[in-house]
Amino acid sequence: MEKSEFLEQLKELAAIQGAPGQEMNVVQKLVELFKPYADQVEVDHMGNLYAYMKGKKPGPTVMVSAHSDEIGCVVRDIDDRGFLKIERTGGMIESLLIGRKVNVNGHFGVVGVKAGHLQTPEERKRIPSIYELYIDVGAQSREEVHQLGIQIGDPITYISEIEQFTNSELICGKAIDNRSCCILLLQLFKALHSERDFSGTLVGVVAVQEEVGLRGAKVATYKVNPDYAIVLDTIPCADTPDSLNSGYPIGIGRGPVIPALAGGSIRGNLMSPQFKQLLIRYATELDIPYQLAVMTGATTDLAAVHIEREGVLAGAITFARRYSHSPVEVAHLRDFEQGFTLLTKLITDIDNWGDLGFIK
């Protein structure tokens, strides 16, 4: 994988607005990107993208998935003066919204902030709820907002382009969760399409609505009915001063993360021990550093994938990100490069996975 190409494609894809349930522009771009490398590309009525590739020999169907949506909001109301009230879709954090530039269905806007000169001492100490926040799109009335083409239910996302730190492989911006893994999946198809040096059928899935309940992944897994599945996603880390003593020793630049447990209670996943050991085995053989994680506060599409139909033997390869669900998510390019190497080896060596039964 060429890191420079990965970064340029990520910059382009992350800049496209794709809030949950309204990922159509992201999906349209991905269809264009996957077509040169896949045997077939299709999109279902939800917006899930499926890219198919046949290997040289017969074998199992392996689904590798990422999700296309980013955290966002929608327009909840429009007042007489043209200000927009909002509702969240996904893990938007009120304290990070205040004073931000946002994209409102393709139009520039800002999240308003009461001037400090007018705030009381009490107001300076509290964070307004999302129902107190509002967006200014430069309109003077509800009618002007409608003339812009903005309606109730329209998507709102951060404006924050992907940038690279000086003399570093660290990158920063919005929607690294999870456009980074969409591009990683694209790079896998690019690497395999000429030689087809693997057995079976590879199905690349880009699922919608992960941020609001893993909805697209459930539908996609039912459709594909894979023998095995690998979910690609980013995962929160704890390597900054405010989280070093959290008991969650995951950091950027330390290699891919294998989430042994992700998500609490019903909406979570305990990775099957046989798949966890498979990932560890290949990472060790390739001399790729890896991190094992137990993270109850976050989950991935794996939580939906592994319980579809009669149950799917599945695992996840994830990538640490700082400042999760913010406009300044930070990740390390080397982690994605190593994850790509691990993923490619897994797919091309599937004949040697061995017995993955629950009992031997």
C-alpha positions as CSV (number, residue, x, y, z in Angstrom):
1,M,0.0,0.0,0.0
2,E,1.3,3.4,-1.0
3,K,0.8,5.6,2.0
4,S,0.8,8.8,-0.1
5,E,-2.0,7.4,-2.3
6,F,-3.9,6.2,0.7
7,L,-3.7,9.7,2.3
8,E,-4.8,11.5,-0.9
9,Q,-7.8,9.2,-1.4
10,L,-8.7,9.6,2.3
11,K,-8.5,13.4,2.0
12,E,-10.9,13.3,-0.9
13,L,-13.4,10.8,0.6
14,A,-13.4,12.3,4.1
15,A,-14.3,15.8,2.7
16,I,-17.5,14.4,1.3
17,Q,-20.6,14.8,3.6
18,G,-22.0,11.4,4.7
19,A,-24.0,11.6,7.8
20,P,-25.9,8.4,8.9
21,G,-28.7,7.6,6.5
22,Q,-27.5,10.2,4.0
23,E,-24.3,8.7,2.8
24,M,-25.2,8.8,-0.9
25,N,-22.4,11.1,-2.1
26,V,-19.8,9.0,-0.3
27,V,-21.2,5.8,-1.7
28,Q,-21.4,7.3,-5.2
29,K,-17.7,8.2,-5.0
30,L,-16.8,4.7,-3.7
31,V,-18.7,3.0,-6.6
32,E,-16.5,5.0,-9.0
33,L,-13.3,4.0,-7.1
34,F,-14.2,0.3,-6.8
35,K,-15.4,-0.4,-10.3
36,P,-11.9,-0.6,-11.9
37,Y,-10.9,-3.4,-9.5
38,A,-14.1,-5.4,-8.8
39,D,-15.9,-8.0,-10.9
40,Q,-19.2,-6.4,-9.9
41,V,-20.3,-3.4,-7.8
42,E,-23.8,-2.9,-6.6
43,V,-25.6,-0.8,-4.1
44,D,-28.8,-1.9,-2.2
45,H,-31.7,0.4,-1.3
46,M,-30.2,1.2,2.1
47,G,-27.0,2.4,0.5
48,N,-24.7,-0.5,1.4
49,L,-22.1,-1.0,-1.3
50,Y,-21.0,-4.5,-2.4
51,A,-17.9,-5.2,-4.4
52,Y,-17.2,-8.8,-5.6
53,M,-14.0,-10.4,-6.7
54,K,-13.5,-14.1,-7.6
55,G,-10.2,-15.8,-6.6
56,K,-8.2,-18.2,-8.7
57,K,-9.6,-21.3,-7.0
58,P,-12.9,-22.3,-5.4
59,G,-13.2,-21.5,-1.7
60,P,-15.1,-19.8,1.0
61,T,-16.9,-16.4,0.8
62,V,-15.1,-13.8,2.9
63,M,-16.7,-10.5,3.6
64,V,-14.5,-7.6,4.5
65,S,-16.4,-4.5,5.6
66,A,-16.0,-0.9,6.6
67,H,-18.7,1.8,7.2
68,S,-19.3,4.9,5.2
69,D,-21.2,7.2,7.6
70,E,-19.7,9.8,9.9
71,I,-21.2,11.3,13.1
72,G,-23.5,14.2,12.4
73,C,-26.7,16.0,13.1
74,V,-29.9,16.9,11.3
75,V,-31.9,20.0,11.1
76,R,-34.7,19.7,13.7
77,D,-36.4,23.1,13.3
78,I,-36.0,26.4,11.5
79,D,-37.0,29.6,13.4
80,D,-38.5,32.8,11.9
81,R,-35.1,34.5,11.8
82,G,-33.5,31.7,9.8
83,F,-31.6,29.9,12.6
84,L,-31.5,26.1,12.6
85,K,-32.1,23.9,15.7
86,I,-30.5,20.5,15.6
87,E,-30.6,16.9,16.6
88,R,-27.7,14.5,16.7
89,T,-27.2,11.4,14.6
90,G,-24.3,9.4,16.1
91,G,-22.0,10.5,18.9
92,M,-21.8,14.2,18.4
93,I,-20.5,15.9,21.6
94,E,-22.0,19.3,22.5
95,S,-18.8,20.8,23.9
96,L,-17.1,20.2,20.5
97,L,-19.9,21.7,18.4
98,I,-19.9,25.2,19.8
99,G,-18.3,27.7,17.4
100,R,-17.6,25.1,14.7
101,K,-17.9,25.4,10.9
102,V,-20.4,23.0,9.6
103,N,-21.8,21.7,6.3
104,V,-25.6,21.9,6.2
105,N,-26.7,19.8,3.2
106,G,-24.0,21.4,1.1
107,H,-24.2,24.9,2.5
108,F,-21.8,26.6,4.8
109,G,-22.9,27.3,8.4
110,V,-21.5,27.9,11.9
111,V,-22.7,26.7,15.2
112,G,-23.5,29.8,17.1
113,V,-21.9,30.8,20.4
114,K,-23.1,33.4,22.8
115,A,-20.6,36.2,23.1
116,G,-18.4,35.9,26.2
117,H,-19.2,39.6,26.9
118,L,-22.9,38.6,27.3
119,Q,-22.4,35.4,29.3
120,T,-23.0,35.3,33.0
121,P,-20.4,33.6,35.2
122,E,-22.6,30.6,35.5
123,E,-23.0,30.3,31.7
124,R,-19.3,30.4,31.2
125,K,-19.0,27.2,33.4
126,R,-21.7,25.1,31.7
127,I,-22.0,23.4,28.3
128,P,-25.3,24.1,26.5
129,S,-27.3,21.0,25.6
130,I,-27.7,20.2,21.9
131,Y,-31.3,21.5,22.1
132,E,-29.9,25.0,23.1
133,L,-27.5,25.1,20.2
134,Y,-28.3,26.6,16.8
135,I,-26.7,27.0,13.4
136,D,-26.4,30.2,11.4
137,V,-26.4,29.7,7.6
138,G,-26.4,33.4,6.8
139,A,-30.2,33.6,6.3
140,Q,-32.5,36.3,7.6
141,S,-35.7,34.2,7.7
142,R,-37.2,30.8,7.4
143,E,-38.1,31.5,3.8
144,E,-34.5,32.3,3.0
145,V,-33.4,29.0,4.5
146,H,-35.9,27.2,2.4
147,Q,-34.7,29.1,-0.7
148,L,-31.2,27.7,0.0
149,G,-32.8,24.2,-0.3
150,I,-32.4,23.4,3.4
151,Q,-35.2,21.4,5.0
152,I,-36.0,19.7,8.3
153,G,-34.1,16.4,8.4
154,D,-31.2,17.6,6.3
155,P,-27.7,16.5,7.3
156,I,-25.1,18.5,9.3
157,T,-21.5,17.5,9.5
158,Y,-18.2,19.2,10.5
159,I,-16.0,21.0,8.1
160,S,-12.5,19.9,8.9
161,E,-10.2,18.7,6.1
162,I,-7.6,15.9,6.6
163,E,-4.1,17.3,7.3
164,Q,-0.8,15.8,8.1
165,F,1.4,16.9,11.0
166,T,4.8,18.4,10.2
167,N,7.5,15.8,9.7
168,S,5.2,13.1,11.0
169,E,3.0,10.2,9.8
170,L,0.2,11.5,12.0
171,I,-2.9,12.7,10.3
172,C,-5.8,14.8,11.6
173,G,-9.3,15.7,10.6
174,K,-13.0,14.6,10.5
175,A,-14.4,11.3,9.4
176,I,-11.1,9.3,9.8
177,D,-13.8,7.1,11.5
178,N,-14.3,5.4,9.2
179,R,-13.4,6.7,5.7
180,S,-9.9,5.5,6.4
181,C,-11.0,1.9,6.4
182,C,-13.1,2.4,3.3
183,I,-9.9,3.4,1.5
184,L,-8.0,0.5,3.1
185,L,-10.6,-1.9,1.6
186,L,-10.3,-0.2,-1.7
187,Q,-6.5,-0.7,-1.5
188,L,-7.0,-4.4,-0.9
189,F,-9.1,-4.7,-4.1
190,K,-6.5,-2.8,-6.0
191,A,-3.7,-5.1,-4.7
192,L,-5.5,-8.3,-5.5
193,H,-7.4,-7.6,-8.8
194,S,-4.6,-8.5,-11.2
195,E,-3.3,-11.8,-9.9
196,R,-6.4,-12.9,-8.0
197,D,-4.0,-14.9,-5.8
198,F,-6.6,-16.2,-3.3
199,S,-9.2,-18.9,-3.0
200,G,-13.0,-18.3,-3.0
201,T,-14.9,-15.1,-3.3
202,L,-14.0,-11.8,-1.7
203,V,-16.9,-9.5,-1.0
204,G,-16.0,-5.9,0.0
205,V,-18.9,-4.2,1.9
206,V,-19.1,-0.6,2.8
207,A,-22.0,-0.4,5.2
208,V,-24.2,2.5,6.1
209,Q,-25.6,3.7,9.4
210,E,-23.0,2.2,11.7
211,E,-23.0,5.3,13.9
212,V,-26.7,4.9,14.7
213,G,-26.9,1.2,15.5
214,L,-24.9,-0.9,13.1
215,R,-27.9,-1.0,10.8
216,G,-26.4,-1.4,7.3
217,A,-24.0,-4.2,8.4
218,K,-26.9,-6.3,9.6
219,V,-28.6,-6.1,6.2
220,A,-25.4,-6.6,4.3
221,T,-24.3,-9.6,6.2
222,Y,-27.7,-11.3,5.6
223,K,-27.4,-10.6,1.9
224,V,-23.8,-11.8,1.5
225,N,-24.2,-14.8,3.9
226,P,-20.4,-15.1,4.2
227,D,-18.4,-18.1,5.6
228,Y,-16.1,-15.6,7.3
229,A,-16.1,-11.9,7.9
230,I,-13.5,-9.3,8.8
231,V,-14.6,-5.9,10.0
232,L,-12.3,-2.8,9.6
233,D,-12.9,0.2,11.8
234,T,-11.1,2.7,14.0
235,I,-11.2,2.5,17.7
236,P,-10.7,5.0,20.5
237,C,-7.3,5.1,22.2
238,A,-5.9,6.3,25.6
239,D,-2.4,7.7,25.0
240,T,-3.1,11.3,25.9
241,P,-2.6,13.0,29.3
242,D,-6.3,12.9,30.2
243,S,-6.5,9.1,29.7
244,L,-3.2,7.5,30.6
245,N,-4.4,5.9,33.8
246,S,-7.7,4.6,32.3
247,G,-6.7,0.9,32.3
248,Y,-7.1,0.8,28.5
249,P,-3.5,0.7,27.1
250,I,-4.2,1.5,23.5
251,G,-2.2,4.1,21.5
252,I,-1.6,5.3,18.0
253,G,1.5,4.2,16.2
254,R,1.7,0.9,18.0
255,G,0.1,-1.3,15.3
256,P,-3.4,-2.6,14.5
257,V,-5.8,-3.2,17.4
258,I,-7.5,-6.6,17.9
259,P,-10.6,-5.9,20.0
260,A,-11.1,-9.0,22.1
261,L,-14.2,-7.3,23.5
262,A,-15.9,-4.3,22.1
263,G,-19.2,-2.8,23.3
264,G,-21.1,-3.6,26.5
265,S,-24.0,-5.9,27.0
266,I,-26.3,-6.6,24.1
267,R,-24.8,-4.2,21.5
268,G,-21.3,-5.6,21.6
269,N,-19.0,-8.5,20.5
270,L,-16.8,-11.0,22.2
271,M,-14.5,-12.0,19.4
272,S,-14.4,-15.7,18.9
273,P,-11.2,-17.0,20.4
274,Q,-10.3,-19.0,17.3
275,F,-10.5,-15.8,15.1
276,K,-8.6,-13.8,17.7
277,Q,-5.8,-16.4,17.6
278,L,-5.9,-16.4,13.8
279,L,-5.2,-12.7,13.7
280,I,-2.5,-12.9,16.4
281,R,-0.8,-15.8,14.5
282,Y,-0.6,-13.9,11.2
283,A,0.5,-10.7,12.9
284,T,3.3,-12.6,14.7
285,E,4.4,-14.4,11.5
286,L,4.6,-11.0,9.7
287,D,6.4,-9.4,12.6
288,I,3.6,-6.8,12.8
289,P,3.1,-5.2,16.2
290,Y,-0.5,-5.5,17.4
291,Q,-2.6,-4.4,20.4
292,L,-5.2,-6.4,22.2
293,A,-8.1,-4.3,23.5
294,V,-11.1,-4.6,25.8
295,M,-13.3,-1.6,25.2
296,T,-16.8,-1.6,26.7
297,G,-17.6,2.0,25.6
298,A,-17.3,1.5,21.9
299,T,-18.3,-1.1,19.4
300,T,-17.9,-2.0,15.7
301,D,-20.1,-3.5,13.0
302,L,-18.7,-6.9,14.1
303,A,-21.4,-6.8,16.9
304,A,-24.1,-7.0,14.2
305,V,-22.2,-9.2,11.7
306,H,-21.4,-12.1,14.0
307,I,-25.0,-12.8,15.0
308,E,-26.6,-12.7,11.6
309,R,-28.4,-15.8,10.2
310,E,-26.9,-18.8,11.9
311,G,-23.9,-16.9,13.2
312,V,-20.8,-15.8,11.3
313,L,-17.3,-16.6,12.3
314,A,-15.8,-13.1,12.2
315,G,-13.1,-10.8,13.6
316,A,-12.1,-7.2,13.5
317,I,-8.9,-5.3,12.6
318,T,-9.1,-1.8,14.0
319,F,-6.9,1.3,14.2
320,A,-6.4,3.5,17.1
321,R,-7.6,7.1,16.8
322,R,-7.2,10.0,19.2
323,Y,-10.0,12.5,19.9
324,S,-12.8,10.2,18.8
325,H,-16.0,11.6,17.3
326,S,-14.4,15.0,17.0
327,P,-13.5,17.2,14.0
328,V,-9.8,16.6,14.9
329,E,-9.5,12.8,15.0
330,V,-5.8,11.8,14.9
331,A,-4.4,8.5,13.6
332,H,-1.0,7.1,12.4
333,L,-0.4,6.2,8.8
334,R,1.9,3.4,9.8
335,D,-0.9,1.6,11.6
336,F,-3.0,1.5,8.4
337,E,0.0,0.3,6.4
338,Q,0.6,-2.6,8.9
339,G,-3.1,-3.4,9.0
340,F,-3.2,-3.6,5.2
341,T,-0.3,-6.0,5.2
342,L,-2.0,-8.2,7.8
343,L,-5.3,-8.1,5.9
344,T,-3.8,-8.9,2.6
345,K,-1.9,-11.9,4.0
346,L,-5.1,-13.2,5.6
347,I,-7.0,-13.2,2.4
348,T,-4.3,-14.6,0.2
349,D,-3.5,-17.4,2.7
350,I,-7.0,-18.5,3.5
351,D,-6.2,-22.1,2.5
352,N,-3.9,-22.3,5.4
353,W,-6.2,-20.9,8.1
354,G,-6.7,-24.3,9.5
355,D,-9.4,-25.6,11.7
356,L,-11.4,-22.7,13.1
357,G,-14.0,-24.8,14.9
358,F,-15.1,-23.9,18.4
359,I,-14.0,-27.3,19.7
360,K,-11.3,-29.4,18.1
